[in-house]
Amino acid sequence: MPDFDHQRRTMVDGQLRTYDVTQAGLLAAFGAVPREEFVNIAQRSTAYVDQPQRLGGSRALPAPMVLARLIQAAEIEPGDRVLEVGCGTGYGAAVLTALGASVVALESDPELADRAKVCLAAAGAAATVVTGPLRAGWAELGPFDAIVMNGSFETEPSELLSQLREGGRLVGVRGVGRSARAMLYRRAGGHSSGRPVFDAAAPILPGFEAAPAFSF
């Protein structure tokens, strides 16, 4: 049987610490949340490898390093109200909850949302799972101190940015392929501006795909 505790420590020390994840609380959260419980049963033996974990269809958990650096860039503080967009099975929401955030976990796929509820309850993570289109966010429980997009986007997340409170942050991966970059947006004076923070790749989130180009 795999020693998941050992694999989790190895992930923290070999993947996160060596890729500029320095926040002690964040490292502790990744060391505490059992990632193997949030992947498909057949994939548990590879739950801690440095790559996305497929959940079915086009959906996947981002690689641990990408998720950790996104959350670090979002500067989550205990008590922050955080919207996680595309929660999948709830792994990112569990990490955010371990940081002391109040988490709304949004998922567009009802089956994944149901799995997230089960996985989060088993992990003792009190996140609120809601189901709806990812592009629309969840304004009724906002505004949010931070929004974590659990994947990539090709079109600007304008509706999500409008749900940030003043000083709020949004993080996610913009683009696909070699041109993809992790982005940090901040809201100030009623407007949001973004900047790249590191090179990254992540599965694209439903609803954030670029419109197909016309060809002749």
N, C-alpha and C positions, 0 to 999 in steps of 0.2 A: 504494500500500500504506500502511495507517495507520502512523503513527510511534508505536508503543506506548510506547517509552521517554518520549517527550514527554507522552503522555497520562497515564502513570503519575506523572510529576512534577507535572503539572497537578492530578491527583487529590489528591496529598499536600498541595500548596500551597493549592489552591482549595477542597477539601472537608474535609480533616482539620484542617489548621492553623487554619482559620477557624471550626471547630466544637469548639474547646477540646481537641483532641488535642495534648498538649504533650510527651509522653515522647519523647525523642530516639531511643531504641532502637526504639520502636514505629513512629515515622515512617520510620525507616530500613528496617524490615522491610516495611512497605507499599510503600516505594519500590523494594524489591528483588524482591518476589515477582510474577511475571508473571500478573496476574489473567486476561489474555486466554486463557491456557492452561487455565483451569479452567471456562470457559463453553462453551456449544455453539458449534460452528464458525460457524454463521450469525449469531451474536450478538457475534462478536469485535470488530466495529467499534464496539459500544456497551458494551464491557466495563467502561469506566471512568466511565460516567455515574452520577449520584447516585440510583440506584434499584436494587431487587433485580433479579437476573438469573435468569430462569426456567430450570430444568434439565429440566423435563418433569413432567407431572402437576401435583401441587400443590406441588412442591419448588422451591426457589429459593435462590440465594445472597443473604444480606442486603445491603443497600446498604453501601458501604465505610465511610461515616461511622458507621453503627450498629455494625458489627462492631468498628471501631477503638475506639469509646468503651466498648463492652462489655469488650474486652480490657484497655483502660487501667484500668477500674474494678476488674478482677480482680487488678491489681498483680502481674503475672507476673514472676518472677525467674528468672535462669538456673539450670537444674537442677531447677526445679519439675516435679512430675509432674502433668500436666494431662489431663483427660478432655474431649474435644470431643464434644458430643452432637448428632447430625444433621450429620455432616461433609459430606454432599453429595459434591461432586467433590474435596474436600480443600483448598480455598483457605484457610480459616481455620486448618486444621492446619499448612499451610505457613508462614503468618505466625507462629503460635505456635512452631514449630520454629526459625524465624529469630530468635526472641527467646531461644533457648537452652533452651526447655522440652523435657521428655521427654513426647511426646504420644501418647495413645491416642485414635484417631479412630473413634467409634462411628457406624455407619450401619445403618438397618433395611432399606434397599432393596439387595438383592444387586448389581443392575446399577450403581447409583451407587457402591457400595463398590468394585467392580472398576474403575470409572473413576477413583476416588480413588487407588487403588494405582498406576495408570498415570501419572496426573497428578503425584502426589507424587514418584514415581521420576524422572520427567522433570525436575522442578524441583530434584532433589537433596535433598529433604526426607525425613528418616528417621523419619516417624511410623509407628506401628503401627495399621493399619486392621483393625477387627473388625466383625462383623455380628451384629445382634441387636436386640430391641425397645429402643427408646430409653428408655422409662420405667424399664427395669430397670437401666440403666447397665452397668458392667462391673466388679463388685466384686472379681473375682479379680486384677485388676491395680491395685487401690486399696490403701490409701486415697489420695486425691488432694489435692494442695495447692490446686488450683483446678479448677472445672468450668465450661466455657463452653458454654451452650446456643445453638446456631447457628440461632436462630429464636425463636418465641414459644410461650407455654404459657397455657392457661386453667385448668388444674388444678395444684395444688401439686406440685412435683417432689420429693416426700418421699423416695422411694427414692434419688434422686441425692444429696440432702442428707445421707443417712446414710452415703454413701461419701466424705465429706470428712474429712480428718484434723483434729485440733484446730487451730483458727486458719485452716482452709481457707475458700475463697470460692467462691461460685457466682454466675454472672451469666447473665441472659437477659431476655427481654421478656415481661412479664406482661400478658395481655389482648390484645384486638384492637380495631381502629378507633381513635377519638379518645381513648379511655380508656386506651390501652396505655402502659405505663411500663417503662423498663429498670430492673431490680432487681439489687441487690447483697445477697447473703446471706452471713453469716459464722457459722461453727460455733465455739461456745465452751461449755465445760462439758457437752458431750454434746448440746447443743441448738443449733438454728439460728434466726436471726432475720434478717429482710430489711427493706430500705428502698428507696424509689425514688431513682434517681440522675439520670435525665433522661427527657424524653418521647421515645418512639420507636415505631416500627412495624416488624414483621418477619413473614415468613411463618410460620404455625403449624406446629409439629412434629408428626408422626404420633404418636398415643398421648396427646397432651396437650390434646385437644379437650374442651370441656365436654360433659357428657351432655345430649342434647336435652331441652328442657322439655316437660312434658305440656300439651296444650291440650284444651279441652272445647268 
